[in-house]
Amino acid sequence: MKENILIILVSLSLVLLIMTNIHLIKTQSSFDATMQTIKGQLDQSKRGIATITQPNYQLTVILSLISLAVGVGTGWILFKNSSNYSKPRK
């Protein structure tokens, strides 16, 4: 029973890690598009103030670290439990 729950937690942490990386890739591409648009606007008009929205790297790093910690923790618990099963019983 515990093993099934831990395997589900590992799977969810991997899915969370993949989703945060996909989110980071999407925000990076939209950030590049925003930079190109602003460069074009600044080239057309020599004066102007432009505010640039940057991708939220802190959120992505925090979510990645949480999912990594959950994955490592559950992997460690699974490893400890599997070593108990491999010992011969008396």
PyMOL Python script that loads the backbone (N, CA, C, O; Angstrom):
from pymol import cmd

cmd.read_pdbstr("""\
ATOM      1  N   MET A   1       0.827  -1.201   0.000  1.00  0.00           N
ATOM      2  CA  MET A   1       0.000   0.000   0.000  1.00  0.00           C
ATOM      3  C   MET A   1       0.873   1.267   0.000  1.00  0.00           C
ATOM      4  O   MET A   1       0.647   2.191  -0.782  1.00  0.00           O
ATOM      5  N   LYS A   2       1.877   1.288   0.896  1.00  0.00           N
ATOM      6  CA  LYS A   2       2.750   2.457   0.952  1.00  0.00           C
ATOM      7  C   LYS A   2       3.513   2.629  -0.355  1.00  0.00           C
ATOM      8  O   LYS A   2       3.734   3.749  -0.816  1.00  0.00           O
ATOM      9  N   GLU A   3       3.912   1.502  -0.946  1.00  0.00           N
ATOM     10  CA  GLU A   3       4.684   1.580  -2.184  1.00  0.00           C
ATOM     11  C   GLU A   3       3.865   2.214  -3.301  1.00  0.00           C
ATOM     12  O   GLU A   3       4.390   3.000  -4.091  1.00  0.00           O
ATOM     13  N   ASN A   4       2.575   1.873  -3.368  1.00  0.00           N
ATOM     14  CA  ASN A   4       1.716   2.449  -4.411  1.00  0.00           C
ATOM     15  C   ASN A   4       1.582   3.953  -4.240  1.00  0.00           C
ATOM     16  O   ASN A   4       1.624   4.700  -5.218  1.00  0.00           O
ATOM     17  N   ILE A   5       1.422   4.394  -3.012  1.00  0.00           N
ATOM     18  CA  ILE A   5       1.300   5.833  -2.751  1.00  0.00           C
ATOM     19  C   ILE A   5       2.601   6.546  -3.108  1.00  0.00           C
ATOM     20  O   ILE A   5       2.580   7.628  -3.695  1.00  0.00           O
ATOM     21  N   LEU A   6       3.726   5.941  -2.755  1.00  0.00           N
ATOM     22  CA  LEU A   6       5.011   6.567  -3.063  1.00  0.00           C
ATOM     23  C   LEU A   6       5.269   6.613  -4.561  1.00  0.00           C
ATOM     24  O   LEU A   6       5.818   7.592  -5.065  1.00  0.00           O
ATOM     25  N   ILE A   7       4.880   5.568  -5.274  1.00  0.00           N
ATOM     26  CA  ILE A   7       5.044   5.567  -6.734  1.00  0.00           C
ATOM     27  C   ILE A   7       4.176   6.648  -7.362  1.00  0.00           C
ATOM     28  O   ILE A   7       4.600   7.306  -8.312  1.00  0.00           O
ATOM     29  N   ILE A   8       2.972   6.838  -6.844  1.00  0.00           N
ATOM     30  CA  ILE A   8       2.097   7.902  -7.349  1.00  0.00           C
ATOM     31  C   ILE A   8       2.732   9.271  -7.076  1.00  0.00           C
ATOM     32  O   ILE A   8       2.678  10.155  -7.931  1.00  0.00           O
ATOM     33  N   LEU A   9       3.332   9.453  -5.895  1.00  0.00           N
ATOM     34  CA  LEU A   9       3.992  10.728  -5.587  1.00  0.00           C
ATOM     35  C   LEU A   9       5.172  10.990  -6.511  1.00  0.00           C
ATOM     36  O   LEU A   9       5.372  12.119  -6.958  1.00  0.00           O
ATOM     37  N   VAL A  10       5.954   9.955  -6.800  1.00  0.00           N
ATOM     38  CA  VAL A  10       7.070  10.126  -7.733  1.00  0.00           C
ATOM     39  C   VAL A  10       6.549  10.515  -9.108  1.00  0.00           C
ATOM     40  O   VAL A  10       7.102  11.403  -9.758  1.00  0.00           O
ATOM     41  N   SER A  11       5.483   9.850  -9.554  1.00  0.00           N
ATOM     42  CA  SER A  11       4.910  10.166 -10.865  1.00  0.00           C
ATOM     43  C   SER A  11       4.406  11.599 -10.910  1.00  0.00           C
ATOM     44  O   SER A  11       4.641  12.312 -11.886  1.00  0.00           O
ATOM     45  N   LEU A  12       3.715  12.021  -9.863  1.00  0.00           N
ATOM     46  CA  LEU A  12       3.203  13.390  -9.829  1.00  0.00           C
ATOM     47  C   LEU A  12       4.334  14.410  -9.796  1.00  0.00           C
ATOM     48  O   LEU A  12       4.231  15.467 -10.418  1.00  0.00           O
ATOM     49  N   SER A  13       5.407  14.106  -9.081  1.00  0.00           N
ATOM     50  CA  SER A  13       6.522  15.057  -9.043  1.00  0.00           C
ATOM     51  C   SER A  13       7.187  15.167 -10.408  1.00  0.00           C
ATOM     52  O   SER A  13       7.600  16.254 -10.810  1.00  0.00           O
ATOM     53  N   LEU A  14       7.295  14.047 -11.127  1.00  0.00           N
ATOM     54  CA  LEU A  14       7.863  14.109 -12.476  1.00  0.00           C
ATOM     55  C   LEU A  14       6.963  14.903 -13.418  1.00  0.00           C
ATOM     56  O   LEU A  14       7.452  15.687 -14.231  1.00  0.00           O
ATOM     57  N   VAL A  15       5.650  14.703 -13.310  1.00  0.00           N
ATOM     58  CA  VAL A  15       4.716  15.464 -14.148  1.00  0.00           C
ATOM     59  C   VAL A  15       4.817  16.952 -13.832  1.00  0.00           C
ATOM     60  O   VAL A  15       4.808  17.783 -14.740  1.00  0.00           O
ATOM     61  N   LEU A  16       4.914  17.291 -12.547  1.00  0.00           N
ATOM     62  CA  LEU A  16       5.042  18.702 -12.158  1.00  0.00           C
ATOM     63  C   LEU A  16       6.330  19.304 -12.696  1.00  0.00           C
ATOM     64  O   LEU A  16       6.343  20.448 -13.152  1.00  0.00           O
ATOM     65  N   LEU A  17       7.410  18.536 -12.644  1.00  0.00           N
ATOM     66  CA  LEU A  17       8.685  19.022 -13.166  1.00  0.00           C
ATOM     67  C   LEU A  17       8.602  19.266 -14.669  1.00  0.00           C
ATOM     68  O   LEU A  17       9.098  20.279 -15.163  1.00  0.00           O
ATOM     69  N   ILE A  18       7.982  18.351 -15.392  1.00  0.00           N
ATOM     70  CA  ILE A  18       7.838  18.510 -16.845  1.00  0.00           C
ATOM     71  C   ILE A  18       6.961  19.714 -17.168  1.00  0.00           C
ATOM     72  O   ILE A  18       7.279  20.491 -18.068  1.00  0.00           O
ATOM     73  N   MET A  19       5.855  19.873 -16.434  1.00  0.00           N
ATOM     74  CA  MET A  19       4.945  20.990 -16.703  1.00  0.00           C
ATOM     75  C   MET A  19       5.613  22.341 -16.418  1.00  0.00           C
ATOM     76  O   MET A  19       5.402  23.296 -17.165  1.00  0.00           O
ATOM     77  N   THR A  20       6.410  22.433 -15.354  1.00  0.00           N
ATOM     78  CA  THR A  20       7.075  23.708 -15.079  1.00  0.00           C
ATOM     79  C   THR A  20       8.117  24.019 -16.141  1.00  0.00           C
ATOM     80  O   THR A  20       8.315  25.182 -16.492  1.00  0.00           O
ATOM     81  N   ASN A  21       8.786  22.992 -16.656  1.00  0.00           N
ATOM     82  CA  ASN A  21       9.754  23.244 -17.721  1.00  0.00           C
ATOM     83  C   ASN A  21       9.057  23.673 -19.007  1.00  0.00           C
ATOM     84  O   ASN A  21       9.564  24.538 -19.721  1.00  0.00           O
ATOM     85  N   ILE A  22       7.905  23.082 -19.313  1.00  0.00           N
ATOM     86  CA  ILE A  22       7.135  23.511 -20.487  1.00  0.00           C
ATOM     87  C   ILE A  22       6.692  24.960 -20.308  1.00  0.00           C
ATOM     88  O   ILE A  22       6.746  25.752 -21.249  1.00  0.00           O
ATOM     89  N   HIS A  23       6.253  25.306 -19.090  1.00  0.00           N
ATOM     90  CA  HIS A  23       5.837  26.687 -18.812  1.00  0.00           C
ATOM     91  C   HIS A  23       7.006  27.651 -18.998  1.00  0.00           C
ATOM     92  O   HIS A  23       6.839  28.742 -19.544  1.00  0.00           O
ATOM     93  N   LEU A  24       8.182  27.244 -18.544  1.00  0.00           N
ATOM     94  CA  LEU A  24       9.362  28.095 -18.692  1.00  0.00           C
ATOM     95  C   LEU A  24       9.710  28.296 -20.162  1.00  0.00           C
ATOM     96  O   LEU A  24      10.066  29.403 -20.568  1.00  0.00           O
ATOM     97  N   ILE A  25       9.612  27.243 -20.959  1.00  0.00           N
ATOM     98  CA  ILE A  25       9.912  27.360 -22.390  1.00  0.00           C
ATOM     99  C   ILE A  25       8.913  28.297 -23.065  1.00  0.00           C
ATOM    100  O   ILE A  25       9.297  29.115 -23.901  1.00  0.00           O
ATOM    101  N   LYS A  26       7.626  28.181 -22.706  1.00  0.00           N
ATOM    102  CA  LYS A  26       6.612  29.052 -23.312  1.00  0.00           C
ATOM    103  C   LYS A  26       6.833  30.506 -22.927  1.00  0.00           C
ATOM    104  O   LYS A  26       6.733  31.391 -23.777  1.00  0.00           O
ATOM    105  N   THR A  27       7.135  30.767 -21.649  1.00  0.00           N
ATOM    106  CA  THR A  27       7.342  32.159 -21.245  1.00  0.00           C
ATOM    107  C   THR A  27       8.610  32.719 -21.864  1.00  0.00           C
ATOM    108  O   THR A  27       8.673  33.911 -22.164  1.00  0.00           O
ATOM    109  N   GLN A  28       9.619  31.885 -22.061  1.00  0.00           N
ATOM    110  CA  GLN A  28      10.852  32.357 -22.687  1.00  0.00           C
ATOM    111  C   GLN A  28      10.594  32.758 -24.136  1.00  0.00           C
ATOM    112  O   GLN A  28      11.115  33.776 -24.593  1.00  0.00           O
ATOM    113  N   SER A  29       9.797  31.974 -24.867  1.00  0.00           N
ATOM    114  CA  SER A  29       9.530  32.322 -26.264  1.00  0.00           C
ATOM    115  C   SER A  29       8.672  33.581 -26.357  1.00  0.00           C
ATOM    116  O   SER A  29       8.876  34.399 -27.254  1.00  0.00           O
ATOM    117  N   SER A  30       7.708  33.748 -25.437  1.00  0.00           N
ATOM    118  CA  SER A  30       6.905  34.975 -25.468  1.00  0.00           C
ATOM    119  C   SER A  30       7.751  36.174 -25.042  1.00  0.00           C
ATOM    120  O   SER A  30       7.534  37.286 -25.522  1.00  0.00           O
ATOM    121  N   PHE A  31       8.712  35.954 -24.145  1.00  0.00           N
ATOM    122  CA  PHE A  31       9.620  37.034 -23.750  1.00  0.00           C
ATOM    123  C   PHE A  31      10.472  37.466 -24.941  1.00  0.00           C
ATOM    124  O   PHE A  31      10.689  38.661 -25.141  1.00  0.00           O
ATOM    125  N   ASP A  32      10.962  36.500 -25.743  1.00  0.00           N
ATOM    126  CA  ASP A  32      11.741  36.836 -26.934  1.00  0.00           C
ATOM    127  C   ASP A  32      10.895  37.613 -27.939  1.00  0.00           C
ATOM    128  O   ASP A  32      11.373  38.566 -28.555  1.00  0.00           O
ATOM    129  N   ALA A  33       9.631  37.201 -28.103  1.00  0.00           N
ATOM    130  CA  ALA A  33       8.744  37.913 -29.025  1.00  0.00           C
ATOM    131  C   ALA A  33       8.493  39.336 -28.536  1.00  0.00           C
ATOM    132  O   ALA A  33       8.449  40.270 -29.337  1.00  0.00           O
ATOM    133  N   THR A  34       8.329  39.505 -27.224  1.00  0.00           N
ATOM    134  CA  THR A  34       8.133  40.845 -26.661  1.00  0.00           C
ATOM    135  C   THR A  34       9.357  41.715 -26.901  1.00  0.00           C
ATOM    136  O   THR A  34       9.234  42.893 -27.236  1.00  0.00           O
ATOM    137  N   MET A  35      10.536  41.133 -26.730  1.00  0.00           N
ATOM    138  CA  MET A  35      11.771  41.890 -26.974  1.00  0.00           C
ATOM    139  C   MET A  35      11.864  42.331 -28.437  1.00  0.00           C
ATOM    140  O   MET A  35      12.254  43.466 -28.715  1.00  0.00           O
ATOM    141  N   GLN A  36      11.514  41.455 -29.364  1.00  0.00           N
ATOM    142  CA  GLN A  36      11.555  41.818 -30.783  1.00  0.00           C
ATOM    143  C   GLN A  36      10.563  42.937 -31.084  1.00  0.00           C
ATOM    144  O   GLN A  36      10.873  43.855 -31.844  1.00  0.00           O
ATOM    145  N   THR A  37       9.372  42.865 -30.492  1.00  0.00           N
ATOM    146  CA  THR A  37       8.365  43.906 -30.710  1.00  0.00           C
ATOM    147  C   THR A  37       8.859  45.247 -30.178  1.00  0.00           C
ATOM    148  O   THR A  37       8.719  46.274 -30.842  1.00  0.00           O
ATOM    149  N   ILE A  38       9.434  45.234 -28.987  1.00  0.00           N
ATOM    150  CA  ILE A  38       9.910  46.486 -28.394  1.00  0.00           C
ATOM    151  C   ILE A  38      11.086  47.045 -29.184  1.00  0.00           C
ATOM    152  O   ILE A  38      11.186  48.257 -29.374  1.00  0.00           O
ATOM    153  N   LYS A  39      11.975  46.172 -29.644  1.00  0.00           N
ATOM    154  CA  LYS A  39      13.090  46.649 -30.470  1.00  0.00           C
ATOM    155  C   LYS A  39      12.568  47.291 -31.751  1.00  0.00           C
ATOM    156  O   LYS A  39      13.090  48.311 -32.200  1.00  0.00           O
ATOM    157  N   GLY A  40      11.535  46.687 -32.337  1.00  0.00           N
ATOM    158  CA  GLY A  40      10.940  47.269 -33.542  1.00  0.00           C
ATOM    159  C   GLY A  40      10.309  48.614 -33.262  1.00  0.00           C
ATOM    160  O   GLY A  40      10.439  49.542 -34.060  1.00  0.00           O
ATOM    161  N   GLN A  41       9.619  48.730 -32.124  1.00  0.00           N
ATOM    162  CA  GLN A  41       9.001  50.002 -31.765  1.00  0.00           C
ATOM    163  C   GLN A  41      10.059  51.067 -31.508  1.00  0.00           C
ATOM    164  O   GLN A  41       9.893  52.221 -31.903  1.00  0.00           O
ATOM    165  N   LEU A  42      11.146  50.680 -30.848  1.00  0.00           N
ATOM    166  CA  LEU A  42      12.195  51.660 -30.561  1.00  0.00           C
ATOM    167  C   LEU A  42      12.943  52.059 -31.823  1.00  0.00           C
ATOM    168  O   LEU A  42      13.421  53.188 -31.930  1.00  0.00           O
ATOM    169  N   ASP A  43      13.049  51.143 -32.780  1.00  0.00           N
ATOM    170  CA  ASP A  43      13.680  51.495 -34.049  1.00  0.00           C
ATOM    171  C   ASP A  43      12.815  52.475 -34.826  1.00  0.00           C
ATOM    172  O   ASP A  43      13.334  53.388 -35.468  1.00  0.00           O
ATOM    173  N   GLN A  44      11.485  52.290 -34.773  1.00  0.00           N
ATOM    174  CA  GLN A  44      10.591  53.176 -35.520  1.00  0.00           C
ATOM    175  C   GLN A  44      10.576  54.564 -34.897  1.00  0.00           C
ATOM    176  O   GLN A  44      10.698  55.566 -35.602  1.00  0.00           O
ATOM    177  N   SER A  45      10.432  54.624 -33.609  1.00  0.00           N
ATOM    178  CA  SER A  45      10.452  55.934 -32.938  1.00  0.00           C
ATOM    179  C   SER A  45      11.669  55.978 -32.027  1.00  0.00           C
ATOM    180  O   SER A  45      11.855  55.106 -31.178  1.00  0.00           O
ATOM    181  N   LYS A  46      12.474  56.978 -32.209  1.00  0.00           N
ATOM    182  CA  LYS A  46      13.745  57.051 -31.482  1.00  0.00           C
ATOM    183  C   LYS A  46      13.564  57.312 -29.993  1.00  0.00           C
ATOM    184  O   LYS A  46      14.481  57.062 -29.211  1.00  0.00           O
ATOM    185  N   ARG A  47      12.413  57.805 -29.592  1.00  0.00           N
ATOM    186  CA  ARG A  47      12.210  58.049 -28.169  1.00  0.00           C
ATOM    187  C   ARG A  47      10.986  57.260 -27.701  1.00  0.00           C
ATOM    188  O   ARG A  47      10.066  57.001 -28.477  1.00  0.00           O
ATOM    189  N   GLY A  48      10.993  56.891 -26.448  1.00  0.00           N
ATOM    190  CA  GLY A  48       9.869  56.148 -25.885  1.00  0.00           C
ATOM    191  C   GLY A  48      10.312  55.327 -24.683  1.00  0.00           C
ATOM    192  O   GLY A  48      11.477  54.952 -24.550  1.00  0.00           O
ATOM    193  N   ILE A  49       9.373  55.070 -23.842  1.00  0.00           N
ATOM    194  CA  ILE A  49       9.650  54.262 -22.651  1.00  0.00           C
ATOM    195  C   ILE A  49       8.883  52.952 -22.808  1.00  0.00           C
ATOM    196  O   ILE A  49       7.676  52.945 -23.053  1.00  0.00           O
ATOM    197  N   ALA A  50       9.593  51.868 -22.663  1.00  0.00           N
ATOM    198  CA  ALA A  50       8.965  50.560 -22.816  1.00  0.00           C
ATOM    199  C   ALA A  50       9.178  49.745 -21.547  1.00  0.00           C
ATOM    200  O   ALA A  50      10.288  49.665 -21.021  1.00  0.00           O
ATOM    201  N   THR A  51       8.117  49.154 -21.077  1.00  0.00           N
ATOM    202  CA  THR A  51       8.245  48.251 -19.926  1.00  0.00           C
ATOM    203  C   THR A  51       8.238  46.822 -20.447  1.00  0.00           C
ATOM    204  O   THR A  51       7.394  46.451 -21.263  1.00  0.00           O
ATOM    205  N   ILE A  52       9.168  46.037 -19.976  1.00  0.00           N
ATOM    206  CA  ILE A  52       9.317  44.666 -20.452  1.00  0.00           C
ATOM    207  C   ILE A  52       8.926  43.724 -19.321  1.00  0.00           C
ATOM    208  O   ILE A  52       9.465  43.800 -18.217  1.00  0.00           O
ATOM    209  N   THR A  53       7.990  42.844 -19.610  1.00  0.00           N
ATOM    210  CA  THR A  53       7.628  41.839 -18.614  1.00  0.00           C
ATOM    211  C   THR A  53       8.577  40.662 -18.753  1.00  0.00           C
ATOM    212  O   THR A  53       8.766  40.125 -19.844  1.00  0.00           O
ATOM    213  N   GLN A  54       9.161  40.275 -17.651  1.00  0.00           N
ATOM    214  CA  GLN A  54      10.095  39.151 -17.683  1.00  0.00           C
ATOM    215  C   GLN A  54       9.393  37.888 -17.207  1.00  0.00           C
ATOM    216  O   GLN A  54       8.455  37.954 -16.413  1.00  0.00           O
ATOM    217  N   PRO A  55       9.847  36.740 -17.694  1.00  0.00           N
ATOM    218  CA  PRO A  55       9.230  35.490 -17.243  1.00  0.00           C
ATOM    219  C   PRO A  55       9.491  35.252 -15.758  1.00  0.00           C
ATOM    220  O   PRO A  55      10.495  35.703 -15.207  1.00  0.00           O
ATOM    221  N   ASN A  56       8.578  34.545 -15.135  1.00  0.00           N
ATOM    222  CA  ASN A  56       8.647  34.318 -13.698  1.00  0.00           C
ATOM    223  C   ASN A  56       9.556  33.121 -13.415  1.00  0.00           C
ATOM    224  O   ASN A  56       9.088  31.995 -13.250  1.00  0.00           O
ATOM    225  N   TYR A  57      10.860  33.386 -13.361  1.00  0.00           N
ATOM    226  CA  TYR A  57      11.821  32.304 -13.133  1.00  0.00           C
ATOM    227  C   TYR A  57      11.758  31.790 -11.701  1.00  0.00           C
ATOM    228  O   TYR A  57      11.984  30.604 -11.461  1.00  0.00           O
ATOM    229  N   GLN A  58      11.454  32.667 -10.746  1.00  0.00           N
ATOM    230  CA  GLN A  58      11.441  32.240  -9.345  1.00  0.00           C
ATOM    231  C   GLN A  58      10.387  31.173  -9.106  1.00  0.00           C
ATOM    232  O   GLN A  58      10.648  30.184  -8.421  1.00  0.00           O
ATOM    233  N   LEU A  59       9.195  31.367  -9.667  1.00  0.00           N
ATOM    234  CA  LEU A  59       8.130  30.379  -9.501  1.00  0.00           C
ATOM    235  C   LEU A  59       8.538  29.046 -10.105  1.00  0.00           C
ATOM    236  O   LEU A  59       8.307  27.992  -9.514  1.00  0.00           O
ATOM    237  N   THR A  60       9.147  29.095 -11.286  1.00  0.00           N
ATOM    238  CA  THR A  60       9.561  27.864 -11.950  1.00  0.00           C
ATOM    239  C   THR A  60      10.633  27.146 -11.151  1.00  0.00           C
ATOM    240  O   THR A  60      10.595  25.923 -11.021  1.00  0.00           O
ATOM    241  N   VAL A  61      11.585  27.891 -10.615  1.00  0.00           N
ATOM    242  CA  VAL A  61      12.655  27.271  -9.825  1.00  0.00           C
ATOM    243  C   VAL A  61      12.093  26.671  -8.543  1.00  0.00           C
ATOM    244  O   VAL A  61      12.481  25.570  -8.153  1.00  0.00           O
ATOM    245  N   ILE A  62      11.186  27.381  -7.886  1.00  0.00           N
ATOM    246  CA  ILE A  62      10.595  26.871  -6.648  1.00  0.00           C
ATOM    247  C   ILE A  62       9.806  25.596  -6.918  1.00  0.00           C
ATOM    248  O   ILE A  62       9.942  24.616  -6.186  1.00  0.00           O
ATOM    249  N   LEU A  63       8.978  25.600  -7.970  1.00  0.00           N
ATOM    250  CA  LEU A  63       8.200  24.400  -8.288  1.00  0.00           C
ATOM    251  C   LEU A  63       9.102  23.241  -8.684  1.00  0.00           C
ATOM    252  O   LEU A  63       8.830  22.095  -8.325  1.00  0.00           O
ATOM    253  N   SER A  64      10.171  23.525  -9.418  1.00  0.00           N
ATOM    254  CA  SER A  64      11.101  22.461  -9.799  1.00  0.00           C
ATOM    255  C   SER A  64      11.797  21.882  -8.574  1.00  0.00           C
ATOM    256  O   SER A  64      11.971  20.667  -8.479  1.00  0.00           O
ATOM    257  N   LEU A  65      12.197  22.739  -7.634  1.00  0.00           N
ATOM    258  CA  LEU A  65      12.858  22.243  -6.425  1.00  0.00           C
ATOM    259  C   LEU A  65      11.912  21.427  -5.555  1.00  0.00           C
ATOM    260  O   LEU A  65      12.312  20.420  -4.971  1.00  0.00           O
ATOM    261  N   ILE A  66      10.649  21.864  -5.469  1.00  0.00           N
ATOM    262  CA  ILE A  66       9.672  21.099  -4.690  1.00  0.00           C
ATOM    263  C   ILE A  66       9.466  19.724  -5.307  1.00  0.00           C
ATOM    264  O   ILE A  66       9.466  18.714  -4.602  1.00  0.00           O
ATOM    265  N   SER A  67       9.290  19.685  -6.625  1.00  0.00           N
ATOM    266  CA  SER A  67       9.064  18.390  -7.271  1.00  0.00           C
ATOM    267  C   SER A  67      10.303  17.509  -7.182  1.00  0.00           C
ATOM    268  O   SER A  67      10.186  16.291  -7.047  1.00  0.00           O
ATOM    269  N   LEU A  68      11.488  18.109  -7.257  1.00  0.00           N
ATOM    270  CA  LEU A  68      12.718  17.333  -7.109  1.00  0.00           C
ATOM    271  C   LEU A  68      12.837  16.776  -5.689  1.00  0.00           C
ATOM    272  O   LEU A  68      13.230  15.624  -5.507  1.00  0.00           O
ATOM    273  N   ALA A  69      12.500  17.587  -4.686  1.00  0.00           N
ATOM    274  CA  ALA A  69      12.572  17.126  -3.299  1.00  0.00           C
ATOM    275  C   ALA A  69      11.580  15.994  -3.046  1.00  0.00           C
ATOM    276  O   ALA A  69      11.909  15.013  -2.379  1.00  0.00           O
ATOM    277  N   VAL A  70      10.366  16.131  -3.579  1.00  0.00           N
ATOM    278  CA  VAL A  70       9.372  15.066  -3.414  1.00  0.00           C
ATOM    279  C   VAL A  70       9.846  13.794  -4.102  1.00  0.00           C
ATOM    280  O   VAL A  70       9.717  12.701  -3.550  1.00  0.00           O
ATOM    281  N   GLY A  71      10.392  13.933  -5.302  1.00  0.00           N
ATOM    282  CA  GLY A  71      10.880  12.757  -6.029  1.00  0.00           C
ATOM    283  C   GLY A  71      12.032  12.077  -5.325  1.00  0.00           C
ATOM    284  O   GLY A  71      12.059  10.850  -5.224  1.00  0.00           O
ATOM    285  N   VAL A  72      12.994  12.861  -4.831  1.00  0.00           N
ATOM    286  CA  VAL A  72      14.144  12.273  -4.131  1.00  0.00           C
ATOM    287  C   VAL A  72      13.704  11.644  -2.813  1.00  0.00           C
ATOM    288  O   VAL A  72      14.160  10.558  -2.455  1.00  0.00           O
ATOM    289  N   GLY A  73      12.820  12.326  -2.098  1.00  0.00           N
ATOM    290  CA  GLY A  73      12.344  11.781  -0.817  1.00  0.00           C
ATOM    291  C   GLY A  73      11.596  10.475  -0.983  1.00  0.00           C
ATOM    292  O   GLY A  73      11.843   9.515  -0.254  1.00  0.00           O
ATOM    293  N   THR A  74      10.686  10.434  -1.933  1.00  0.00           N
ATOM    294  CA  THR A  74       9.937   9.193  -2.138  1.00  0.00           C
ATOM    295  C   THR A  74      10.833   8.101  -2.708  1.00  0.00           C
ATOM    296  O   THR A  74      10.658   6.926  -2.385  1.00  0.00           O
ATOM    297  N   GLY A  75      11.783   8.473  -3.544  1.00  0.00           N
ATOM    298  CA  GLY A  75      12.732   7.475  -4.050  1.00  0.00           C
ATOM    299  C   GLY A  75      13.569   6.892  -2.932  1.00  0.00           C
ATOM    300  O   GLY A  75      13.839   5.692  -2.913  1.00  0.00           O
ATOM    301  N   TRP A  76      13.986   7.744  -1.989  1.00  0.00           N
ATOM    302  CA  TRP A  76      14.774   7.270  -0.851  1.00  0.00           C
ATOM    303  C   TRP A  76      13.950   6.316   0.014  1.00  0.00           C
ATOM    304  O   TRP A  76      14.452   5.285   0.461  1.00  0.00           O
ATOM    305  N   ILE A  77      12.683   6.667   0.248  1.00  0.00           N
ATOM    306  CA  ILE A  77      11.813   5.801   1.053  1.00  0.00           C
ATOM    307  C   ILE A  77      11.604   4.464   0.349  1.00  0.00           C
ATOM    308  O   ILE A  77      11.640   3.411   0.986  1.00  0.00           O
ATOM    309  N   LEU A  78      11.386   4.506  -0.960  1.00  0.00           N
ATOM    310  CA  LEU A  78      11.238   3.254  -1.709  1.00  0.00           C
ATOM    311  C   LEU A  78      12.513   2.426  -1.634  1.00  0.00           C
ATOM    312  O   LEU A  78      12.449   1.205  -1.495  1.00  0.00           O
ATOM    313  N   PHE A  79      13.658   3.070  -1.723  1.00  0.00           N
ATOM    314  CA  PHE A  79      14.935   2.357  -1.657  1.00  0.00           C
ATOM    315  C   PHE A  79      15.126   1.718  -0.282  1.00  0.00           C
ATOM    316  O   PHE A  79      15.575   0.576  -0.186  1.00  0.00           O
ATOM    317  N   LYS A  80      14.786   2.452   0.784  1.00  0.00           N
ATOM    318  CA  LYS A  80      14.913   1.893   2.133  1.00  0.00           C
ATOM    319  C   LYS A  80      13.976   0.710   2.317  1.00  0.00           C
ATOM    320  O   LYS A  80      14.363  -0.300   2.905  1.00  0.00           O
ATOM    321  N   ASN A  81      12.741   0.825   1.817  1.00  0.00           N
ATOM    322  CA  ASN A  81      11.784  -0.270   1.965  1.00  0.00           C
ATOM    323  C   ASN A  81      12.201  -1.480   1.153  1.00  0.00           C
ATOM    324  O   ASN A  81      12.013  -2.614   1.596  1.00  0.00           O
ATOM    325  N   SER A  82      12.763  -1.263  -0.028  1.00  0.00           N
ATOM    326  CA  SER A  82      13.159  -2.402  -0.853  1.00  0.00           C
ATOM    327  C   SER A  82      14.343  -3.130  -0.225  1.00  0.00           C
ATOM    328  O   SER A  82      14.482  -4.339  -0.406  1.00  0.00           O
ATOM    329  N   SER A  83      15.204  -2.414   0.513  1.00  0.00           N
ATOM    330  CA  SER A  83      16.322  -3.095   1.168  1.00  0.00           C
ATOM    331  C   SER A  83      15.824  -3.959   2.321  1.00  0.00           C
ATOM    332  O   SER A  83      16.461  -4.955   2.663  1.00  0.00           O
ATOM    333  N   ASN A  84      14.695  -3.592   2.925  1.00  0.00           N
ATOM    334  CA  ASN A  84      14.116  -4.431   3.977  1.00  0.00           C
ATOM    335  C   ASN A  84      13.577  -5.731   3.398  1.00  0.00           C
ATOM    336  O   ASN A  84      13.659  -6.778   4.040  1.00  0.00           O
ATOM    337  N   TYR A  85      13.029  -5.673   2.192  1.00  0.00           N
ATOM    338  CA  TYR A  85      12.456  -6.868   1.584  1.00  0.00           C
ATOM    339  C   TYR A  85      13.535  -7.821   1.081  1.00  0.00           C
ATOM    340  O   TYR A  85      13.300  -9.027   0.995  1.00  0.00           O
ATOM    341  N   SER A  86      14.698  -7.305   0.752  1.00  0.00           N
ATOM    342  CA  SER A  86      15.729  -8.163   0.178  1.00  0.00           C
ATOM    343  C   SER A  86      16.477  -8.973   1.235  1.00  0.00           C
ATOM    344  O   SER A  86      17.193  -9.916   0.896  1.00  0.00           O
ATOM    345  N   LYS A  87      16.322  -8.618   2.512  1.00  0.00           N
ATOM    346  CA  LYS A  87      17.001  -9.374   3.565  1.00  0.00           C
ATOM    347  C   LYS A  87      16.293 -10.716   3.773  1.00  0.00           C
ATOM    348  O   LYS A  87      15.064 -10.770   3.794  1.00  0.00           O
ATOM    349  N   PRO A  88      17.053 -11.785   3.925  1.00  0.00           N
ATOM    350  CA  PRO A  88      16.400 -13.082   4.172  1.00  0.00           C
ATOM    351  C   PRO A  88      15.766 -13.107   5.558  1.00  0.00           C
ATOM    352  O   PRO A  88      16.341 -12.626   6.534  1.00  0.00           O
ATOM    353  N   ARG A  89      14.585 -13.671   5.616  1.00  0.00           N
ATOM    354  CA  ARG A  89      13.879 -13.752   6.898  1.00  0.00           C
ATOM    355  C   ARG A  89      14.287 -15.017   7.632  1.00  0.00           C
ATOM    356  O   ARG A  89      14.525 -16.059   7.021  1.00  0.00           O
ATOM    357  N   LYS A  90      14.362 -14.911   8.952  1.00  0.00           N
ATOM    358  CA  LYS A  90      14.769 -16.066   9.767  1.00  0.00           C
ATOM    359  C   LYS A  90      13.561 -16.818  10.278  1.00  0.00           C
ATOM    360  O   LYS A  90      13.708 -17.818  10.980  1.00  0.00           O
TER     361      LYS A  90
END
""", "prot")
cmd.dss("prot")
cmd.show_as("cartoon", "prot")
cmd.util.cbc("prot")
cmd.orient("prot")
